[in-house]
Amino acid sequence: MRIGLHIGCSLPVKRYGGTERVVWSLAKALHRAGHEVTLIAGKGTAADFARVVELRPGMSVWAQIPDNLDIIHFQNALPPLPAAAYADGISRALTGKRDIPYVVTVHGNIPGGRLPDPNAIFVSANHASRHGGSAYVYNGLDWEDYPRFTPGLRRKGVFFLGKAAWKVKNLRGAIKIARMSGERLDVLGGHRLNLKMGFRFTPDLNVRFHGMVGNDEKGRVANSSRGLVFPVLWDEPFGLAVVEAMYFGAPVFGATRGSLPELVIPDAGVLSESPEELAAAIRDFNADERLLHNYAATTFNSDIMARKYLSYYEQVLNNEQINSLPAGN
């Protein structure tokens, strides 16, 4: 199959970039499975396993899609169409001149919880259900891009992984929980002083900030930590940090929101809306680090993700509906 993957930034990423890492892992997995992959991505994208089409600013994405693709896979949203193309409806506009079937993976939460497109694919069952869809594929990673899991290391402290400046990730709550548990907190994904979203300064010296980090630093911290503190304030669509933590044998102490009850099995950590309960769990929870590693490695890997996406590609190519639409649609 000749598959195009569209993303607006350059690949591969070296530091932060959850969606970007997933798309990169998917591209490699599809190539390993014998498919021809084209990355339609930002300037500077380089891949020795795929054809690269660098996006040109100011030019319609549709005009830059190669003609010989069997299917195009967009991330988050469809690129804008010319106004005239909407006259007959988006479904016809997308199968007009180029006749390229498509899917679009929704990685975030959409206001109002609406299904954005019949060919939308979500990243967890909860995510799909909240948006009126049924199609979903769990994010997977190419674990070869990460340092090796090393069991048996002394574990101390806890860590936070995510955009610290983003309020819904709730760094303040993570700091509170870590303080209550008596553990030091390592923050991966932020700085002590942040001016990008207003003045934010964290004076607590029991909190260590590592800035935006790559896979090596994430692996080093997670592999020697007592767990990930993840008290999010929104319905998490997926939570890549959760999977990365478990891969390195670190349990998850987080909220009960969104996809987390799907991902965090009972042996993988504790979920609660109570900071006191999460702090107590950090002190008392005995994790089987090998079980956590094996669970993440075998459930959330890029080859499984690619196979599931391929099944949806085939449905679209066969003109089959991939979402169970409400009556009247």
C-alpha positions in Angstrom: 0.0 0.0 0.0 1.2 3.5 -0.8 0.5 5.5 2.4 1.0 9.3 3.0 1.3 10.6 6.6 0.7 14.3 6.9 1.9 16.4 9.9 2.7 20.1 9.9 6.0 19.9 11.7 9.4 18.4 10.9 10.4 14.9 11.8 12.0 13.3 13.7 11.8 15.4 16.9 14.6 15.3 19.5 12.9 16.7 22.6 9.3 17.2 23.4 6.7 16.1 20.8 4.2 13.4 21.7 2.1 13.4 18.5 5.3 13.7 16.4 6.9 10.7 18.1 3.8 8.6 17.4 3.7 9.6 13.8 7.4 8.8 13.4 7.0 5.5 15.0 3.9 4.7 12.8 5.9 5.6 9.7 8.7 3.2 10.6 6.3 0.4 11.5 4.4 0.7 8.2 7.7 0.6 6.3 8.7 -2.5 8.3 5.4 -4.1 7.3 6.3 -3.7 3.6 4.4 -0.5 2.7 5.6 2.5 0.8 5.5 5.5 3.1 5.5 9.2 2.2 6.0 11.8 4.9 4.3 15.0 4.0 5.8 17.2 6.7 7.6 20.4 7.7 10.9 21.7 6.4 13.9 19.7 7.6 12.1 16.3 7.7 14.5 13.5 6.9 13.9 9.8 6.8 15.9 7.1 5.0 13.0 4.7 5.0 10.4 7.0 3.4 9.8 9.5 0.7 9.7 13.0 2.0 7.5 15.9 0.7 8.4 19.1 2.5 5.4 21.3 3.0 5.7 24.7 1.3 4.1 27.5 3.4 1.4 29.5 1.7 0.5 26.6 -0.7 -2.6 24.4 -0.3 -1.7 21.1 1.3 -4.0 19.4 -1.1 -1.9 20.7 -4.0 1.2 19.1 -2.4 -0.1 15.6 -2.0 1.5 13.2 -4.5 -1.0 11.7 -7.0 0.1 8.1 -6.6 -0.9 7.6 -3.0 -3.5 5.0 -2.1 -4.5 6.8 1.1 -3.6 9.9 3.1 -3.5 9.9 6.9 -3.9 13.4 8.5 -3.2 14.3 12.1 -5.7 16.3 14.2 -7.6 18.0 11.4 -8.1 18.1 7.7 -6.2 20.9 5.9 -8.5 23.8 4.7 -10.3 23.3 1.5 -11.0 26.0 -1.0 -14.4 27.6 -0.3 -15.9 26.3 -3.5 -15.1 22.8 -2.5 -17.6 22.9 0.3 -20.5 23.5 -2.0 -21.1 19.7 -2.5 -20.0 18.7 1.0 -16.7 17.7 2.3 -17.1 14.0 1.6 -17.4 14.7 -2.2 -14.7 17.4 -2.1 -12.2 15.0 -0.7 -12.9 12.4 -3.4 -13.1 14.7 -6.3 -10.2 15.7 -8.5 -7.6 13.6 -6.7 -9.8 10.8 -5.5 -7.5 10.1 -2.5 -9.2 8.2 0.4 -8.2 9.6 3.8 -8.4 9.1 7.5 -7.7 11.7 10.2 -6.4 10.9 13.7 -7.8 13.2 16.4 -5.1 13.5 19.1 -6.8 16.1 21.3 -10.2 17.0 22.8 -12.6 18.9 20.5 -14.8 21.5 22.1 -18.4 20.2 22.3 -17.3 16.6 21.9 -18.4 16.4 18.3 -17.3 13.9 15.7 -15.3 16.0 13.3 -15.4 13.6 10.3 -16.8 10.2 9.5 -13.2 9.0 8.9 -12.0 10.3 12.3 -9.9 7.9 14.4 -9.4 8.6 18.1 -6.7 7.4 20.5 -8.7 5.6 23.1 -12.1 4.1 23.6 -13.0 6.9 26.0 -11.8 9.5 23.6 -13.9 8.1 20.8 -17.0 7.7 22.9 -16.9 11.3 24.2 -16.8 12.6 20.6 -19.6 10.4 19.2 -17.2 8.1 17.4 -16.3 4.4 17.7 -13.0 4.1 15.8 -9.8 4.3 17.9 -6.2 3.1 17.9 -4.0 3.2 21.0 -0.8 5.2 20.5 2.2 3.1 20.1 5.9 3.8 20.1 9.0 2.4 18.6 10.8 1.4 21.7 14.1 1.0 19.8 14.1 4.8 20.0 14.4 4.7 23.8 17.1 3.6 26.1 16.9 0.1 27.4 14.8 -0.7 30.5 17.2 -1.7 33.3 15.5 -3.6 36.1 16.8 -3.6 39.7 17.9 0.0 40.0 17.3 1.8 43.2 14.1 3.8 42.9 13.7 7.1 44.7 11.6 10.3 44.1 8.7 10.7 41.7 8.5 12.6 38.4 6.1 14.7 36.3 6.2 14.4 32.5 4.3 16.9 30.2 4.0 20.5 29.3 4.4 22.0 32.7 3.0 25.4 31.6 -0.2 23.8 30.5 -2.7 24.1 33.4 -4.7 20.9 32.6 -1.5 18.8 33.2 -1.7 20.2 36.8 2.0 20.6 37.8 0.8 22.4 41.0 -1.2 19.3 42.0 1.8 17.0 41.2 4.0 19.2 43.5 1.5 19.0 46.3 1.1 15.2 46.0 4.9 14.7 45.9 5.3 17.0 49.0 2.7 15.1 50.9 4.3 11.8 50.0 7.7 13.0 51.2 9.3 12.4 47.8 11.4 14.7 45.6 9.7 15.6 42.3 11.6 15.7 39.0 9.8 17.8 36.3 10.4 16.8 32.8 8.9 19.3 30.4 9.2 22.7 32.1 11.3 25.3 33.9 11.3 26.8 37.3 10.6 30.2 35.8 8.2 30.3 32.9 7.1 33.5 31.2 5.4 32.0 28.1 1.9 31.7 29.7 2.1 34.5 32.2 4.6 34.8 35.2 5.0 31.4 36.8 7.7 30.7 39.3 8.1 27.6 41.5 10.2 28.3 44.6 10.0 24.8 46.0 13.5 23.4 46.1 12.3 19.9 46.5 11.3 20.2 42.8 14.0 19.8 40.2 13.3 21.1 36.7 14.9 19.4 33.7 13.4 21.5 30.9 12.3 19.9 27.6 13.9 16.5 27.4 14.5 13.8 24.9 14.1 10.0 25.2 17.4 9.4 26.9 16.7 11.8 29.8 13.1 10.5 30.2 14.4 7.0 30.4 17.1 7.8 32.9 14.7 9.5 35.3 11.7 7.1 34.8 14.0 4.0 35.2 15.1 5.2 38.7 11.8 6.7 39.9 9.1 5.4 42.3 6.5 6.6 39.8 4.8 9.1 37.6 2.6 11.7 39.2 -0.2 12.5 36.7 -3.1 14.4 38.4 -4.5 15.9 35.1 -7.5 18.2 35.2 -9.0 17.2 31.9 -10.3 14.1 30.2 -6.9 12.8 28.9 -7.3 11.6 25.3 -4.5 9.1 25.8 -1.5 10.1 27.9 1.8 9.1 26.3 3.7 9.9 29.5 1.8 7.1 31.2 3.0 4.5 28.6 6.5 5.8 28.7 6.6 5.6 32.5 5.3 2.0 32.6 7.8 1.0 29.9 10.6 1.8 32.4 8.9 0.0 35.2 7.5 3.1 36.9 3.9 2.9 38.2 1.4 5.7 37.6 -0.3 7.8 40.3 -2.9 9.8 38.5 -6.4 11.1 38.1 -9.4 9.0 37.0 -10.0 11.2 34.0 -10.4 10.2 30.3 -8.4 7.3 29.0 -6.4 6.7 32.2 -8.7 3.9 33.6 -8.2 2.1 30.3 -4.4 2.3 30.3 -3.5 2.0 34.0 -4.4 -1.6 34.9 -4.6 -2.3 38.7 -1.0 -3.6 38.8 0.3 -0.5 37.1 -0.5 2.1 39.7 -3.3 3.9 41.5 -5.9 6.4 40.2 -7.8 8.7 42.4 -9.1 12.3 42.6 -7.8 12.6 46.2 -4.3 14.0 46.6 -4.1 12.3 50.0 -4.8 8.9 48.5 -2.3 9.4 45.7 0.4 10.5 48.2 -0.3 7.4 50.4 -0.1 5.2 47.3 3.3 6.5 46.4 4.5 5.5 49.9 2.8 2.1 49.9 2.5 0.8 46.4 4.7 -2.1 45.5 5.2 -2.3 41.7 6.4 -5.2 39.7 8.7 -3.3 37.4 9.1 -6.2 34.9 5.3 -6.6 34.6 4.9 -2.9 33.9 7.6 -3.0 31.3 6.2 -6.0 29.6 2.7 -4.6 29.6 3.8 -1.4 28.0 6.1 -3.0 25.5 3.6 -5.5 24.2 0.5 -3.4 24.3 1.6 0.1 23.2 4.2 -0.6 20.5 4.3 0.8 17.0 3.8 -2.5 15.2 0.5 -3.2 16.9 -0.6 0.4 16.2 0.3 0.1 12.5 -1.7 -3.1 12.1 -4.8 -1.5 13.6 -4.4 1.6 11.4 -4.0 -0.7 8.3 -7.3 -2.3 9.1 -9.0 1.1 9.1 -7.2 2.1 5.9 -8.6 -1.1 4.2 -12.1 -0.2 5.4 -11.9 3.2 3.9 -10.5 1.8 0.6 -13.4 -0.6 0.5 -15.8 2.4 1.0 -16.8 1.1 4.4 -17.8 3.4 7.3 -15.3 3.3 10.1 -17.5 5.2 12.7 -20.9 4.2 13.8 -22.7 7.5 13.0 -25.8 8.6 15.0 -29.1 8.1 13.3 -29.9 10.9 10.7 -26.3 11.4 9.6 
